[in-house]
Structure formats: structure tokens, C-alpha cells
């Protein structure tokens, strides 16, 4: 993938908070950021997940990474916080 999306969503199986965040991105935010977010699933792509998670000292899911700044959003339960994170430049 040569055209990296600016955001990465770290997710995994058996993660209720991950499912909540995915629904938030789909329903209230109506998929407005889908083309900007790469979904990195622990079980489906373990090598890439581990490499990027280790590089950013990520210890739990769900999380959003802003690639250009290296910032992580771990508190993904608030629609306002998620939307503010995804609208940063």
C-alpha cells in the first residue's frame, strides 16, 4: 500500500469497545471518515498490527492512530473525542 491513509484503527476479535467504535464511525458519523481510516485487525493481519502497535507502544484496543503526528486516541468511547481526533490536520 503506497498511499497510506492518515488514520489507523486498531481492532481485534472479542472486543466490545472495538465494535462500539466501529458502529460510531458507521452510524453517527455516517462513514464520513472511511476513506481516511485503515483498519488494522489483530487476528487478520497480526504482523502489521504488532509492528505498528509496538512502534507506538500500544497496549490495548480499540485505538486510533494519527500517522502524521504519531498521536494515539485511546479514549474512543466519546463521539466528540473521536470526531475531534479525526478532524485534526
N, C-alpha and C positions, 0 to 999 in steps of 0.2 A: 504494500500500500504506500504509494509515494505521496499521495495527497492526504496528509494526516488531518483529522478533524480536531478542532481546538479543545474539545472536552472528551473525557473518558468516564464512562460509568462502570465502576467495578461492582460486579454482582456474582451471586452463586446460588446453588440449589439450597433448598430448605432454609430460606431467609425471608421471613415475613416482612421485614423492613425493606428489603430489595423489591418485593412485589408491590409494596405501598408506593415506593418511589417510582416504579415503572408506571403504575396507574396514574400517579400525579402528572407525569410527563405526557401521558396519553390523553387523560380526560380534562382536568382544569387547564392545562397548558396547551391542549389540543394539538400536540405534536409539533408545536412551533419551533422546537429546537432539535428535532430528529436528525436533520441533515448536518448538525454540528456536533453530535454526540456519537462516539464509538462505544459500543457496548462490549466490555471485556468480561467474559464469563469464566469463572474459576475452573469449572469442570469441562467446559467445551474447548477452552484454549489455555490449558494450565501453564505452559511455558511462557507465553506472552504475559499472562496475568501475573505470574510470580516475578518475572523480570521487572515489570513496571511497578508492581506493588512494592517490591524490595527497594527499588530506586527511590521511592517516595516514602519509605518507612510506613507503609500502610499495613495496619494490623487487623482491620475489620471492614466488613461490608454492611450496607452499601456506602459508597463514597463516590464523589465526583472530583475529577482532576481537571484543572485548567492547565493545559500543556504549556502555553506561552509563559505563564508566571510560575508554574510549579505548585500553585496553591491547591489545597485539598479542602473539600467541604465534607465534613463527617456528620454534621447535624442536618440530615436530609429529611427530617420529619415535618419541616415547616415550608409551606408553599412559598411564602415570602422570601425565605432564605435561599431556596432553590432557584427561584426566578431571578433574584438579585445576583446570585453567583453566575447564572447562565447569561446574564446581560452585561457582564463586565467585558471590557475590551482588552 
